[in-house]
Amino acid sequence: MKILMIAIQDIADYKTKNMIELINAKIGLEKVFLRAKNTLEELKEKHPNRKDLIDKQEDSLEELANAKYILHRMDLRCMSLSSELYRNNRMLLEMQTEIKELKAINQKLIDNAKM
């Protein structure tokens, strides 16, 4: 059972590390999005006649918003799959432990039958 708990903790540590990386990526993308948004507002305020720059910045902002949305959906899916994987790994480890215990019981029965 101790091995089971160690293995589960290793999985949890790995999951935590990946979650931190994903949060950092989302924060980084949000920072870029806000910078692009501020730049667009500044362009509109200081250079309203530069439609070419404004249009490009608006396109970039739309692409960043789409990337944020996709990253969010992937994050949700990743969490769902991670939870499912955790449950499956826990079940597998529990079954492996049970098999080991049953093998020991079986061996004892065989040994007793030989006496």
Contacts in CASP RR format, 6 or more apart in sequence:
PFRMAT RR
TARGET T0000
AUTHOR 0000-0000-0000
METHOD contacts of the structure
MODEL  1
MKILMIAIQDIADYKTKNMIELINAKIGLEKVFLRAKNTLEELKEKHPNR
KDLIDKQEDSLEELANAKYILHRMDLRCMSLSSELYRNNRMLLEMQTEIK
ELKAINQKLIDNAKM
1 97 0 8 1.000
3 93 0 8 1.000
3 97 0 8 1.000
4 90 0 8 1.000
4 93 0 8 1.000
4 94 0 8 1.000
4 97 0 8 1.000
7 89 0 8 1.000
7 93 0 8 1.000
8 86 0 8 1.000
8 89 0 8 1.000
8 90 0 8 1.000
8 93 0 8 1.000
11 85 0 8 1.000
11 86 0 8 1.000
11 89 0 8 1.000
12 86 0 8 1.000
15 82 0 8 1.000
15 86 0 8 1.000
18 78 0 8 1.000
18 82 0 8 1.000
22 75 0 8 1.000
22 78 0 8 1.000
25 71 0 8 1.000
26 68 0 8 1.000
26 71 0 8 1.000
26 72 0 8 1.000
26 75 0 8 1.000
29 64 0 8 1.000
29 67 0 8 1.000
29 68 0 8 1.000
29 71 0 8 1.000
30 68 0 8 1.000
32 64 0 8 1.000
33 61 0 8 1.000
33 64 0 8 1.000
33 65 0 8 1.000
33 68 0 8 1.000
36 57 0 8 1.000
36 60 0 8 1.000
36 61 0 8 1.000
36 64 0 8 1.000
37 61 0 8 1.000
39 57 0 8 1.000
40 54 0 8 1.000
40 57 0 8 1.000
40 58 0 8 1.000
40 61 0 8 1.000
43 50 0 8 1.000
43 53 0 8 1.000
43 54 0 8 1.000
43 57 0 8 1.000
44 54 0 8 1.000
47 53 0 8 1.000
47 54 0 8 1.000
48 54 0 8 1.000
END
